[in-house]
Amino acid sequence: MKLHFPHGEHPDVMLENGQYTIGGDNAADITIEDKGLADIHVTLTVKGSDYSVTVPNESSLVSINGKLVKDDREVRAGDLLIASQVHMKLLDSTEKDKAGDDGKTRIRMALPQFILRGVSGAYFGKTYPLRGTTTIGRHSDCHICVNAEGVSRRHMQIDADATGLVIKDLDSSNGTYVNGEKIKSKELQVGDEIRIDNIRFLVQTPGMGDPALDLDSKKSKQKPSAGEPNSTGGGGLAKWLITLIILAGAVGAAWYFGYLDSLLA
């Protein structure tokens, strides 16, 4: 059996007995970067002729043949596994992907227009595509499962269409907040911050960077380079010294020529 990547994110992987971790970190057995994967997003286990997947973190978006998976699930040849934005398919090692040999043009799933990026807690740095209706809550049936005590089983939902995004609170116990304001329903804009309990997300578009890294980058650009004068450094002190010397010289010249005597008389 082999693990095939229809969209070409990774070469085919021949599967033997053992475990294969798949994620965005170099520590994963199969590393795929910049596709919204957690460090270890999903684990594929092979035992003889038995194949199964495990989702280490309930917040990781994983589906098999269109059904969300939150724990362990058996997989078979021909099953389609989607982890975040990465498509994978189990194929017999001697079999080609039949879907690619029927002469039909395949249309790849377009990148989402908007994404949610976690900016706190266990969800920091994780991204979730927003398509159609996305439910968020503590229940495993939610599209984004947030396992926190202060989050309701079905806490909120975000509806995405061609005109934009709308967030709705689903009568949660502790409320849904956008930019610090408690809401029932509200249109979202890129850059808005969503908070449920103490978990925070940012509304972004694909390709936008990690806000923490962007902030560090801005700070580093604002720092003066070695030897460059600034308002509190040696350059500022030198300006004050020059000013004092000029003033002292002016006063001395005025005294020498007697101008001070006439002023003080």
N, C-alpha and C positions, 0 to 999 in steps of 0.2 A: 504494500500500500504506500501511497505517497501523498504528500500535502501539496496541492496545486494552488497557485495564486493567479486567478484569471486576469487581474489587472496589472500584473507584472511587478508588484512591490518587492518580491523576493523570488529567487530561483526555487524550483520544486525541491522538496525535502523528502528523501526516502526514509520511511518510518520503520524502525525496528523496536524491539522490546525496550521499554523505558519511558521516561517522561521528557516532554519537550515544552519548555516555557516560552511564551510568545509575549513580547512587550516592546516598549520604546527605549529601554535601558540596555546598555552593552552587556549587563549581567545576564540578560535573557538568552536562551539557546538560539532563538530566532528573533533578531533585532530588526524592527522596522520603525524608523524615526519619522517625525513630522506627520503622523497620521492620527494623532489624538489618543494613542495607546498609553495606558498606565505603564509604570516600570515593568511590572509583571502583570499583564492584562488577563491572560488565560493560560491554562496548562493542559496539554494533550497527553494522555496516558495510553500506552500500548501494552497489552498483556496478551500475547498470542494473537488470536483472532478478534479479541475484544478491544474496542476503542472507546474512550470517554474523554470528556472535557470537564475541567473544574475552573470555576471563577473565584479567585482568591478574595476579591473585594466586591461586595454587592453593588457598589456604585459604578463598577465597570460595565459598559454597555456591550453585551454579547447576545447574539441570537443564533439559533440553528433552524434553518428552513423557515425563517420569518418569525419564530417564537422566541421571546426573551428567555434567557437562562440566567439564574442567579446563584446556582450551586453546582452540583454534579449532574451530568447528562450523558447518556450513551450516544455515540455517533456511528454511522455506517457509511459504506462506500456510496458516493453520490450526494451526501449531505453537504449543504452550503452553510458554512460558519462565517458570521460577520462579527468582527471585533472592532468597535468604533467605526472607522472608515475602511478597514481592511477586509477584503473578501478572500476566503479560503475554501477549498473544496477537497474532500477525500476521494481519491481515485485509485483504482487498481494500478499497480506499478507498470503494467504492460498496456494500460488503456489510455487513450488520449481523451482530452476533454471534449465529449461529444457536442457540447453546446458551442464549441468553437469550430466544429467541422460541418455544420449543416448549411453553410453558404450564406447564412443570414448576417446582416450587419448588426453588431452588438453595440448598444448605446450604454456607455458607462453612466453610473449614477452621478449626477452633477454635484459639485460641492455645494454645501448649504450656503444660503445667503447670510445666515447669522449663526453664531455659536454661543454657548455659555462657557465661561472659563471660571473654574473654582479659584478663589483667592484667599481661602482660609482653611485651617484644619486639615483633615484627611483628604479634602478635595482640591487642595492647592495645586494649581498647574494643570489639572485635568480639564479636558474640553469635551463638550457634548454638542453634536449638531442639532439644530432646531428646524424640524420639518413637520408640517401639519400641526397636530396637537401633541405636545409633550407634557406628560404629567410628572409631578415631582412630589415625593412623599416617602414615608417609612415603609409602605407596603411593597412587597417584592414585585407586584404587578405593575408598579409605576415605571415609566420609561427611565427615570433617574431616581434610583433608590437612595435616600439619604437616611442613614441609620443613626438617628440622634433622638434622645428622649423628648426634646421639645418640639419635634416635628410630627405633625399628624400623619395618619396612614395615607391619606390623599390630601396633601397640603395645598398645592396650587397647580395651575396649568398655564402653559404658554402656547398660544395659537399663532402659527406663522403662515402667512400667505403672501401674495404678490405685492400687497400694499404695506406690509410691515408686520409688527409683532404686537400682540395684546396679552397681558398677563391678568389672570383671574385668581383670586383667593377662593379656595373650595371650602369655605366655612371652617377654616382651621382654628385650633384652640388658641394658639399664640400669635396668629396673624402673619401677614406677608408685608414686607417693607420694600419700597423702591426709593433709593436715595434718602433713606431715613424716614420716609413718610409711609404710614400704614395705609394700605389700599384695599379696595375690593376688586376693582378692575381699572386697568390703565394701559395706555399705549406706551410701548417701550422704544427707547432710542439707543443707538450704539453708544456705549460708555456708561449706561445706567448700571447702578449697583443694586442687586436683589439680595435681601437678607431674610432667611427663615431660621428662627432660633439664633444660634451664633454662627451659622454657616452663610458665607457670602459668595456670590457669583457676579461676574461682570458680563454684560452683553457686548459681544464683539463680532467682528467679521473675520472669516478665515484669513490667516496670514498676519493678523495683529499679534504683537509680541506679548511676552509675559510682563505684566505691569510692574512687577518688582524689579525685573532686569532692566526695563526701560528707565525706571527711576534711578537705579544705580548708574546707568549710562549718562543720564542728564547731570547727576551730581559730579561725575568724573570730568565731564566737559566743562563744568563751571569752575573746577579747581584750577588756579593759575599754575603754570609750569614753573620749574625751578628757575630762579633768577628774575621772574616776571614781577614787576611791581604791582602791589595791590593797595587797597585803602588802609590796611592795618599793618602792612609789612614795611620793609626797609625803604621802599620807594616813597611812601607817605611821610616817613620820618625825615628823609632827606629834603623833601619839599618844605617842611616846616622849618628846618634848620636854615635853609637858604633864605626863606622869608624873614626870619629873625635877624640874620646877618645884614640883609639889605636895610631893614628898619633901623638897626643899630648904627649902620653907616650913615644913614640919613640924619639921625639925631646928632651924631658926632659932627657932621659937616655943618649942621645948623648952629651948634654951639661954637664951633671954630670961627665961623664968620659973624658971630654976634647976633644972629637972628633970635636966639632964645632970650637974650638980654632985653630986646625990645618987646618981646611977647610977655616977659615976666614983669616988665617995668610998670 
